[in-house]
């Protein structure tokens, strides 16, 4: 077996040093009834690198890669171009095959990257501080709600109707078991988000109000107004950003008064990967830092007075505090954070602004092209690079029909909100700097075709 | 070198001056030891390492009120500067690719590059999680094939694939237990956790809304069956047992524990962090386990990446399977694999699901890597993995027990990791000194001060991918360090001497946290 270095002679030698006659003797603590006499039944034997590669390639070929078709999907996962140097650098063995930097003297590479990452994320989100990353946006969203509970000592959260339904579902699952009360507002098909309803739902017992920005339909809520209303009631505003590229164009949530900002960092450097691994971004005001979940990297000095970095404030964490920790999280998304940080370093602030602008212009061109199709209209008054299209028939069926014509045309709200009859005909359409004019033409012609004969 | 540093902190070091000379270079670098500034010190506003078209046209009028007031203040670097920055930083890291990384309980084994290649195939890497089902059948098949391996290797009923890491898997298992209790109208609130458990176990139980009670270990490093049985009752929801445990020992009484817990109406959660010791040899399902997470980044060698991402699928018994989270894959009678989501959970007979615990469908990028690893080994190779991992650990144990105290060494063989304590170290020398000395020797240290049941614990996990030569070099270095401690060599107290940094002032970092770079902070240096 190519990954196992021991030779039969070495094994025999080592068994002697170990004081046993056979390897089975090393497993003597396992009750005989539970020891399998041979290989696990029903499974194949080892395979060569070539055979495994062939097997995996055959499975990959059964999928339609985003790059193989005109592509307009978003809804929490976004496709931007990833420079070749990003993937090269994250595959350096010193990053790829290192562990959590618990021995800082020989992990300054990872630690400095995390310190730079935290700074980039804090500036992007407009927060004072940011942590070293979480699993993804949806789990980080629940962590933020739990954190707001610790800060305010209240346990009633308001979730805006514009929050991604997977995020709402994740929070609802957790709240069901922790006993937190969630006021989940219904999604509304309106040109602008219903901020007034969100504000009206905040009362003196509210721990936090959770608002996605831009929201799941691509609309942009008035965070400053919601932040002000929350503050009056002693509640925190948690802003959720699923497409951080948008922050190259629109104001950072922290600058609008959000107390905690959670992001899904996947769209910068990480790639689609069918849903994971992704990258939870988590920033907040400095005064809440000791209530934060997750790893934090901090600056310090070594015995010779040189600048260095360590994991810090770990008395919040499970390996020290056990059941009294701020979260059970152990890993962060280290390698995804590295990819994000490298891509962000290549872009810089101005590059990100340009990327956002290009993605936005592609959305405008796409919206213009779709609007002229009979029975099709754009819902949003404002959007960055994702918007909602209203169709004359079931969007789920339309997505299937478009896929049959080789076009990945968007995400139907029917898939995201299976129970909501009023949303069945709405389609989320997303663009990026990778969207070409040919893609837009392909989408609009295919959509015209699949809607042909449907009464407007 | 034990003078106070810039913060006034003085490291705990011996009374010795370093042999190194005071030679200083103008650059601050020393040949291949390269210092590297922060990107905020290197970058310039307006520099960009990505060429893009110039945006044409105005922004949507409706967007105008939301635009940024000021540009985002992040410096950029050109591509060559970027490549150099991260390459220089990478050289300040130790990694499996550089040498043995015997971090107990973390399973730092070789990461095959075939797995990286497979994960990067366009059909996997460039696939949207909400892609129309007819365009993602190959992805569902990866999930289905890996799920089949995990269920078969563990002898369990089914598997929940979505958990994002081990601790998230623990949460999944505990939520299944809670949902099962809810379904029968049983309000049990206590989870029992052994003292030797990973910190995530009690933290997860608390995060899921349970109260935690510790159960003691017996003299041979295992769960005290009598104490556990005595505590069982109508308020106990379940137990969380790590097996093999964090002392590197197999819980001989696992089946008896499971039977007792089940008889008392509770469930058995097994922390599968150490499944690599028994994969292909023992099926946890045969031991009465109800739920167990599998760290794909440990047993099945997806890369640790400097602290994640992980992946923690949870295998479940028939008793807990009905409560597993959404989404999951299911093969129909025609052999077509479906992704079962909220809309069709009931149609697939899964209406008791506890719901969704994350967006999308789990760590797909880790599934492709783990499947490539598993297919490469096959049932025979995986069995050899466990045998070699255990053999390597026993070789370490027997080669060091005369110089380092092995608290459970007399009781018999260990499993995949060898545990030592600081009992044999002379006054004034600690586990930390041995660990830092190992850095100078060119190795990553073992896990230190864990598990908590042993004083000054040193937990050494060599893994099966370490060669005998690598083990012998590690043994030689550890024997040398033990001898230096016995001879009260003061230079060991000030180790490491040869790493990119000396011991770092962690107290300062926590007392005055500097978590982001600011111009003022830099100027104050």
Interface residues (C-beta under 8 A of the other chain):
Chain A: X1 X2 X3 X4 X5 X6 X10 X11 X13 X14 X15 X17 X18 X19 X20 X23 X25 X26 X27 X28 X29 X30 X31 X33 X34 X35 X36 X39 X40 X42 X43 X44 X45 X46 X47 X49 X51 X52 X53 X55 X56 X57 X58 X59 X60 X61 X62 X63 X64 X65 X66 X67 X68 X71 X73 X75 X76 X77 X79 X83 X85 X87 X88 X89 X90 X91 X92 X93 X94 X95 X96 X97 X98 X99 X100 X101 X103 X104 X105 X106 X107 X108 X109 X110 X112 X113 X115 X116 X118 X119 X120 X122 X123 X124 X128 X129 X130 X132 X133 X135 X136 X137 X138 X139 X146 X164 X166 X167 X169 X170 X172 X173 X174 X176 X177 X178 X179 X220 X247 X248 X249 X250 X251 X252 X255 X264 X271 X272 X273 X274 X275 X276 X277 X278 X289 X295 X296 X297 X298 X299 X300 X301 X302 X303 X304 X305 X306 X307 X308 X309 X310 X312 X313 X314 X315 X317 X318 X319 X320 X321 X322 X323 X324 X325 X327 X328 X329 X330 X331 X332 X333 X334 X335 X336 X338 X342 X344 X345 X346 X347 X348 X349 X350 X351 X352 X353 X354 X355 X357 X358 X360 X361 X364 X380 X381 X382 X383 X384 X399 X400 X403 X404 X408 X411 X415 X416 X418 X419 X433
Chain B: X1 X2 X5 X6 X7 X9 X11 X13 X36 X38 X39 X40 X43 X45 X46 X47 X48 X49 X50 X52 X53 X54 X55 X56 X57 X59 X60 X62 X63 X66 X67 X68 X69 X71 X72 X73 X74 X75 X76 X77 X79 X82 X83 X85 X86 X87 X89 X90 X91 X92 X93 X94 X95 X96 X97 X98 X101 X103 X106 X108 X110 X111 X112 X114 X116 X117 X118 X119 X120 X121 X122 X123 X124 X125 X126 X127 X128 X129 X130 X131 X132 X134 X135 X136 X137 X138 X139 X141 X142 X145 X149 X152 X153 X164 X165 X166 X167 X168 X170 X171 X175 X178 X198 X199 X200 X202 X203 X204 X205 X206 X207 X208 X209 X212 X249 X250 X252 X254 X255 X278 X280 X281 X282 X283 X286 X287 X303 X304 X305 X306 X307 X308 X309 X310 X311 X325 X341 X342 X343 X354 X355 X356 X357 X358 X359 X360 X361 X362 X363 X364 X365 X366 X368 X371 X372 X375 X376 X377 X378 X379 X380 X381 X382 X383 X384 X385 X387 X388 X390 X391 X392 X394 X395 X397 X398 X399 X412 X413 X415 X435 X436 X439 X444 X445 X450 X464 X465 X466 X467 X468 X470 X494 X496 X499 X500 X501 X502 X503 X504 X505 X506 X508 X509 X510 X513 X514 X515 X516 X517 X521 X525
